[in-house]
């Protein structure tokens, strides 16, 4: 099985990516790790500017990516979408954070027909 180059991968629009993104972030713990990672990345960028140290931003963003990707493996138990489109992933992180701050995350899940922004619980079989 050969790996395809980025130019050979199918193109996806941001609205389509956004729906996949929210579906992959149903667990509050996963979203919380992404919020923390976004704050860490922004803080490291501010510190890099304030202290003139490029390594702050590189280390901060690197650690933020590890946090976000790790949350998918450890909490959500799914694959992160970073390989689908890393730029869209960064935009979606910011959008998800904004919706969380403004209280619109639940409305967005409903608008996209994804139900509640929480893990799908399986009901036990009736006895």
C-alpha beads as a LAMMPS data file, in Angstrom:
LAMMPS data file: protein, C-alpha beads

127 atoms
126 bonds

1 atom types
1 bond types

-500.0 500.0 xlo xhi
-500.0 500.0 ylo yhi
-500.0 500.0 zlo zhi

Masses

1 110.0

Atoms # bond

1 1 1 0.000 0.000 0.000
2 1 1 1.582 3.280 -1.059
3 1 1 1.094 6.578 0.676
4 1 1 -0.380 9.357 -1.406
5 1 1 1.220 12.765 -1.580
6 1 1 -0.739 15.793 -0.345
7 1 1 -1.482 16.811 -3.937
8 1 1 -3.023 13.376 -4.635
9 1 1 -5.370 13.440 -1.648
10 1 1 -8.996 14.315 -2.312
11 1 1 -9.901 17.944 -1.685
12 1 1 -12.414 18.718 1.047
13 1 1 -14.279 21.953 1.629
14 1 1 -14.108 23.643 5.016
15 1 1 -17.846 23.113 5.718
16 1 1 -17.423 19.378 5.076
17 1 1 -14.258 19.322 7.188
18 1 1 -16.001 21.282 9.980
19 1 1 -18.752 18.664 10.258
20 1 1 -16.177 15.846 10.419
21 1 1 -14.174 17.864 12.936
22 1 1 -17.071 18.377 15.340
23 1 1 -18.092 14.742 15.003
24 1 1 -14.536 13.738 15.976
25 1 1 -14.681 15.990 19.067
26 1 1 -17.789 14.733 20.869
27 1 1 -16.157 13.998 24.219
28 1 1 -15.878 17.032 26.527
29 1 1 -12.399 15.876 27.583
30 1 1 -11.167 15.943 23.994
31 1 1 -12.593 19.415 23.464
32 1 1 -11.061 20.538 26.775
33 1 1 -7.628 19.325 25.691
34 1 1 -8.039 21.215 22.408
35 1 1 -9.052 24.389 24.264
36 1 1 -5.992 24.044 26.507
37 1 1 -3.754 23.361 23.503
38 1 1 -5.085 26.446 21.694
39 1 1 -4.449 28.613 24.756
40 1 1 -0.945 27.151 25.098
41 1 1 -0.169 27.834 21.430
42 1 1 -1.413 31.431 21.660
43 1 1 0.452 32.035 24.921
44 1 1 3.689 30.669 23.490
45 1 1 3.333 32.980 20.475
46 1 1 2.824 35.989 22.761
47 1 1 5.841 34.995 24.879
48 1 1 7.946 34.498 21.749
49 1 1 7.129 38.034 20.641
50 1 1 7.616 39.518 24.123
51 1 1 10.991 37.853 24.688
52 1 1 12.173 37.602 21.093
53 1 1 12.565 33.836 21.406
54 1 1 11.347 31.865 18.406
55 1 1 11.839 28.622 20.323
56 1 1 8.961 29.553 22.666
57 1 1 6.459 29.431 19.839
58 1 1 7.948 26.294 18.316
59 1 1 7.954 24.451 21.652
60 1 1 4.504 25.714 22.615
61 1 1 2.874 24.785 19.328
62 1 1 4.674 21.443 19.253
63 1 1 3.448 20.570 22.732
64 1 1 -0.059 21.827 21.867
65 1 1 -0.209 19.513 18.842
66 1 1 0.886 16.562 20.996
67 1 1 -1.859 17.410 23.520
68 1 1 -4.551 17.680 20.860
69 1 1 -3.545 14.559 18.934
70 1 1 -3.054 12.587 22.134
71 1 1 -6.568 13.465 23.274
72 1 1 -7.973 11.650 20.254
73 1 1 -6.044 8.479 21.010
74 1 1 -6.505 8.503 24.807
75 1 1 -9.942 10.072 25.308
76 1 1 -11.964 10.017 22.100
77 1 1 -10.473 6.756 20.770
78 1 1 -10.470 7.986 17.180
79 1 1 -8.014 9.309 14.618
80 1 1 -7.167 13.029 14.595
81 1 1 -7.915 14.899 11.370
82 1 1 -4.520 16.617 11.167
83 1 1 -3.557 14.498 8.150
84 1 1 -6.764 15.440 6.306
85 1 1 -5.975 19.169 6.372
86 1 1 -3.764 20.708 9.079
87 1 1 -4.707 24.290 8.140
88 1 1 -8.433 23.549 8.372
89 1 1 -7.730 21.791 11.669
90 1 1 -6.155 24.941 13.102
91 1 1 -9.080 27.073 11.890
92 1 1 -11.574 24.565 13.281
93 1 1 -9.786 24.592 16.662
94 1 1 -10.159 28.362 16.838
95 1 1 -13.806 28.196 15.761
96 1 1 -14.593 25.472 18.302
97 1 1 -12.920 27.514 21.054
98 1 1 -14.921 30.584 20.068
99 1 1 -18.181 28.599 20.131
100 1 1 -17.280 27.233 23.565
101 1 1 -16.555 30.736 24.910
102 1 1 -19.783 32.166 23.463
103 1 1 -21.934 29.179 24.436
104 1 1 -22.776 28.171 20.882
105 1 1 -21.178 24.727 20.694
106 1 1 -24.404 22.823 21.407
107 1 1 -26.314 24.856 18.851
108 1 1 -23.640 24.123 16.234
109 1 1 -23.832 20.371 16.867
110 1 1 -27.619 20.563 16.485
111 1 1 -27.383 22.721 13.330
112 1 1 -25.178 20.109 11.683
113 1 1 -27.468 17.266 12.729
114 1 1 -24.853 15.730 15.017
115 1 1 -27.039 15.611 18.115
116 1 1 -25.572 16.485 21.480
117 1 1 -21.884 17.394 21.796
118 1 1 -21.169 14.430 24.047
119 1 1 -20.148 10.808 23.538
120 1 1 -22.833 8.552 22.132
121 1 1 -23.903 6.245 24.912
122 1 1 -24.901 2.722 24.060
123 1 1 -27.963 1.487 25.789
124 1 1 -27.794 -1.864 27.478
125 1 1 -29.974 -4.512 25.821
126 1 1 -33.386 -4.955 27.401
127 1 1 -33.615 -8.037 29.564

Bonds

1 1 1 2
2 1 2 3
3 1 3 4
4 1 4 5
5 1 5 6
6 1 6 7
7 1 7 8
8 1 8 9
9 1 9 10
10 1 10 11
11 1 11 12
12 1 12 13
13 1 13 14
14 1 14 15
15 1 15 16
16 1 16 17
17 1 17 18
18 1 18 19
19 1 19 20
20 1 20 21
21 1 21 22
22 1 22 23
23 1 23 24
24 1 24 25
25 1 25 26
26 1 26 27
27 1 27 28
28 1 28 29
29 1 29 30
30 1 30 31
31 1 31 32
32 1 32 33
33 1 33 34
34 1 34 35
35 1 35 36
36 1 36 37
37 1 37 38
38 1 38 39
39 1 39 40
40 1 40 41
41 1 41 42
42 1 42 43
43 1 43 44
44 1 44 45
45 1 45 46
46 1 46 47
47 1 47 48
48 1 48 49
49 1 49 50
50 1 50 51
51 1 51 52
52 1 52 53
53 1 53 54
54 1 54 55
55 1 55 56
56 1 56 57
57 1 57 58
58 1 58 59
59 1 59 60
60 1 60 61
61 1 61 62
62 1 62 63
63 1 63 64
64 1 64 65
65 1 65 66
66 1 66 67
67 1 67 68
68 1 68 69
69 1 69 70
70 1 70 71
71 1 71 72
72 1 72 73
73 1 73 74
74 1 74 75
75 1 75 76
76 1 76 77
77 1 77 78
78 1 78 79
79 1 79 80
80 1 80 81
81 1 81 82
82 1 82 83
83 1 83 84
84 1 84 85
85 1 85 86
86 1 86 87
87 1 87 88
88 1 88 89
89 1 89 90
90 1 90 91
91 1 91 92
92 1 92 93
93 1 93 94
94 1 94 95
95 1 95 96
96 1 96 97
97 1 97 98
98 1 98 99
99 1 99 100
100 1 100 101
101 1 101 102
102 1 102 103
103 1 103 104
104 1 104 105
105 1 105 106
106 1 106 107
107 1 107 108
108 1 108 109
109 1 109 110
110 1 110 111
111 1 111 112
112 1 112 113
113 1 113 114
114 1 114 115
115 1 115 116
116 1 116 117
117 1 117 118
118 1 118 119
119 1 119 120
120 1 120 121
121 1 121 122
122 1 122 123
123 1 123 124
124 1 124 125
125 1 125 126
126 1 126 127
